[in-house]
Amino acid sequence: MDEKAMDVSQALKDTENSLRDFIAYVLREAFGDEWVDKCGVTPERVQKWNRRKAQEEGRQKLGAVEERLLYYADFYDLETILGKHWHRFSEALGKEKR
């Protein structure tokens, strides 16, 4: 992968992670520490996130593991969360159709 492609890839990753942080912040403000249970995805999806986190903890015996559970969600899970709570995000993100 050339340097420009790596820069674009990193920019996309950074943007996605900023979106994850924004979602978590807004929902934590709305629902408190139990926001994950009220975020709009199924309990099975949340279990999948927890399994991914546990797998990462198993691989990273000595290294730091990302603690933010939303970082283990698929991107389409973010879309589901945004869709179910758009009224909470619309001031920052605009109209949902855009």
Backbone bond lengths (Angstrom), bond angles and torsions (degrees), N, CA, C in turn:
res aa  C-N    CA-C-N  psi(-1)  N-CA   C-N-CA  omega(-1)  CA-C   N-CA-C  phi
1 M - - - 1.442 - - 1.532 107.35 -
2 D 1.323 115.92 130.87 1.462 118.23 -179.30 1.528 110.32 -77.57
3 E 1.333 115.67 169.58 1.463 121.78 -174.53 1.525 112.69 -61.06
4 K 1.330 117.33 -40.94 1.462 120.67 -179.80 1.528 110.69 -64.46
5 A 1.324 117.02 -41.94 1.463 120.62 178.72 1.526 110.48 -64.94
6 M 1.331 117.15 -37.78 1.463 120.17 177.79 1.522 110.18 -66.31
7 D 1.342 117.73 -38.87 1.458 120.88 177.70 1.528 111.00 -62.05
8 V 1.317 117.21 -43.73 1.463 121.82 179.03 1.524 109.71 -65.39
9 S 1.312 117.25 -43.47 1.457 121.30 179.26 1.529 110.70 -61.01
10 Q 1.306 117.16 -43.70 1.463 120.88 179.16 1.525 110.68 -66.78
11 A 1.325 117.18 -39.17 1.467 120.85 178.40 1.527 110.73 -62.43
12 L 1.332 117.06 -41.23 1.470 120.48 177.49 1.528 111.09 -64.76
13 K 1.316 116.56 -42.20 1.460 120.73 178.59 1.528 110.43 -63.25
14 D 1.323 117.09 -44.32 1.464 121.02 179.08 1.523 111.40 -62.75
15 T 1.336 116.64 -40.64 1.461 121.22 179.07 1.521 110.55 -64.64
16 E 1.313 116.48 -45.56 1.468 120.74 179.14 1.528 110.56 -61.27
17 N 1.316 117.21 -42.68 1.462 120.29 -179.98 1.528 111.55 -67.81
18 S 1.326 117.34 -34.75 1.466 120.19 175.00 1.519 110.26 -64.25
19 L 1.321 116.99 -39.40 1.459 121.14 177.03 1.525 110.28 -63.28
20 R 1.314 117.62 -42.10 1.465 121.36 177.88 1.533 110.32 -60.16
21 D 1.324 116.10 -45.29 1.463 120.27 179.50 1.524 111.56 -64.05
22 F 1.319 116.95 -40.01 1.460 122.12 179.07 1.525 110.51 -63.86
23 I 1.323 116.83 -46.42 1.462 121.20 178.43 1.528 110.05 -59.22
24 A 1.315 116.67 -48.67 1.467 120.57 -178.93 1.528 111.00 -60.88
25 Y 1.324 117.60 -41.82 1.460 121.14 179.87 1.528 111.11 -62.59
26 V 1.320 116.32 -50.01 1.472 120.67 -177.32 1.528 110.61 -62.49
27 L 1.307 117.56 -44.42 1.459 119.61 -178.06 1.521 112.30 -72.96
28 R 1.315 117.76 -32.17 1.467 119.81 175.14 1.529 110.09 -65.56
29 E 1.317 116.18 -39.19 1.469 119.62 176.53 1.532 110.94 -63.84
30 A 1.319 116.98 -36.88 1.467 121.38 -177.83 1.527 112.66 -78.37
31 F 1.333 117.37 -40.40 1.462 121.14 -169.90 1.527 115.00 -118.68
32 G 1.307 117.65 -6.09 1.459 120.36 -177.27 1.520 111.90 80.05
33 D 1.311 115.08 -161.59 1.473 120.55 -175.32 1.527 113.73 -65.45
34 E 1.308 118.03 -16.71 1.468 121.57 179.26 1.529 111.89 -91.35
35 W 1.320 117.63 19.91 1.467 121.36 -174.55 1.519 112.67 -59.47
36 V 1.313 118.49 -32.88 1.471 120.39 -178.22 1.525 110.26 -60.98
37 D 1.323 116.92 -38.47 1.465 120.94 -179.84 1.525 112.26 -69.63
38 K 1.335 116.81 -18.13 1.458 121.96 -176.33 1.532 112.67 -114.89
39 C 1.325 116.33 12.87 1.471 119.85 -172.30 1.521 113.76 -77.52
40 G 1.324 118.15 -16.35 1.457 119.77 176.57 1.514 115.89 108.43
41 V 1.314 118.01 -2.65 1.464 119.84 174.39 1.528 107.86 -98.35
42 T 1.301 115.74 162.84 1.463 120.15 -178.15 1.529 110.73 -70.99
43 P 1.323 116.34 155.72 1.466 119.37 174.97 1.530 111.99 -57.85
44 E 1.325 116.85 -31.21 1.473 120.45 178.07 1.527 111.42 -63.71
45 R 1.338 116.71 -38.09 1.474 120.43 177.96 1.528 109.66 -65.23
46 V 1.324 116.73 -43.18 1.467 120.48 179.64 1.526 109.62 -63.72
47 Q 1.333 117.12 -38.29 1.463 120.32 176.41 1.525 110.46 -61.36
48 K 1.330 116.38 -39.73 1.464 120.27 178.18 1.525 110.36 -62.43
49 W 1.327 117.73 -41.19 1.476 120.79 176.80 1.521 110.19 -60.50
50 N 1.329 115.73 -44.30 1.467 119.99 -179.84 1.530 111.65 -63.85
51 R 1.338 117.04 -38.39 1.470 120.13 176.84 1.526 110.93 -63.94
52 R 1.323 116.45 -42.63 1.468 119.66 178.40 1.526 111.03 -61.92
53 K 1.313 115.68 -41.77 1.466 119.78 179.00 1.522 110.13 -63.12
54 A 1.336 117.29 -44.31 1.464 121.61 178.46 1.526 111.24 -61.68
55 Q 1.335 116.74 -40.12 1.470 120.14 177.36 1.525 110.41 -62.19
56 E 1.311 116.40 -42.12 1.463 120.35 179.84 1.527 110.28 -65.56
57 E 1.306 117.27 -39.56 1.468 120.66 177.12 1.523 110.38 -61.97
58 G 1.335 117.38 -37.23 1.456 121.61 177.56 1.518 112.63 -66.53
59 R 1.326 116.51 -34.86 1.471 120.77 179.36 1.524 111.94 -77.66
60 Q 1.299 117.32 -32.13 1.463 122.35 -173.93 1.527 110.83 -102.98
61 K 1.303 116.71 64.56 1.461 120.73 -178.16 1.530 111.85 -58.94
62 L 1.315 117.04 -38.93 1.459 120.35 -175.85 1.524 113.46 -107.02
63 G 1.308 117.38 -18.32 1.456 120.91 -175.82 1.513 112.68 -93.00
64 A 1.303 113.98 171.33 1.462 120.09 177.79 1.524 109.74 -78.77
65 V 1.307 116.05 141.93 1.456 122.59 178.84 1.526 107.82 -113.62
66 E 1.322 115.66 138.64 1.461 120.59 177.29 1.524 109.14 -60.49
67 E 1.315 116.67 123.76 1.456 121.52 -177.83 1.523 113.27 -88.24
68 R 1.321 117.95 -22.69 1.468 121.03 -177.28 1.528 109.56 -73.55
69 L 1.316 114.75 112.37 1.464 121.42 -173.61 1.524 112.38 -58.59
70 L 1.309 117.62 -34.27 1.461 120.62 -177.65 1.529 112.26 -64.21
71 Y 1.320 117.72 -18.14 1.464 121.19 177.56 1.530 111.99 -71.38
72 Y 1.314 117.22 -10.93 1.468 121.98 178.46 1.528 111.89 -101.31
73 A 1.325 115.99 3.63 1.467 121.22 178.76 1.521 110.05 -82.93
74 D 1.327 115.97 148.57 1.461 120.51 171.61 1.522 108.66 -70.65
75 F 1.329 115.83 156.26 1.460 119.55 -178.85 1.528 111.10 -60.81
76 Y 1.327 117.92 -37.53 1.461 119.45 179.71 1.524 111.74 -66.57
77 D 1.339 118.63 -21.71 1.461 120.56 172.63 1.534 109.92 -65.80
78 L 1.318 115.99 -37.04 1.464 120.00 177.39 1.523 109.94 -63.22
79 E 1.328 115.65 -41.01 1.464 120.49 178.15 1.535 110.53 -61.29
80 T 1.320 116.74 -41.94 1.461 121.09 177.82 1.518 110.72 -61.69
81 I 1.315 116.80 -46.92 1.466 121.36 -179.51 1.526 110.35 -61.31
82 L 1.311 116.75 -47.77 1.467 120.05 -179.99 1.525 110.76 -60.18
83 G 1.320 116.70 -43.32 1.455 120.46 -179.49 1.517 113.06 -62.09
84 K 1.317 116.96 -38.56 1.463 120.63 -177.87 1.522 112.27 -76.47
85 H 1.315 117.06 -21.20 1.469 120.48 -175.26 1.527 111.76 -127.69
86 W 1.321 117.00 27.44 1.468 120.05 -173.25 1.525 112.50 -52.56
87 H 1.322 117.24 -37.08 1.468 119.97 -179.12 1.528 111.93 -57.67
88 R 1.308 117.65 -25.48 1.466 121.24 178.67 1.535 112.19 -81.16
89 F 1.320 116.71 -20.09 1.467 121.52 -175.65 1.522 113.43 -109.57
90 S 1.316 116.73 -11.73 1.463 120.42 -170.29 1.525 113.89 -62.88
91 E 1.312 117.70 -32.58 1.465 118.91 179.54 1.529 110.94 -61.05
92 A 1.310 116.66 -38.03 1.465 120.51 -179.56 1.523 112.75 -86.80
93 L 1.334 117.42 -32.80 1.456 120.88 -172.08 1.530 114.69 -105.66
94 G 1.317 116.99 -9.00 1.463 120.03 178.35 1.517 111.76 85.83
95 K 1.318 114.27 -160.56 1.463 120.59 -178.33 1.528 110.22 -69.63
96 E 1.311 115.13 141.19 1.468 120.32 -176.55 1.519 112.31 -60.80
97 K 1.296 119.26 -36.93 1.463 121.40 -177.34 1.525 112.30 -65.58
98 R 1.313 117.81 -23.76 1.467 120.68 179.08 1.483 109.31 -78.53
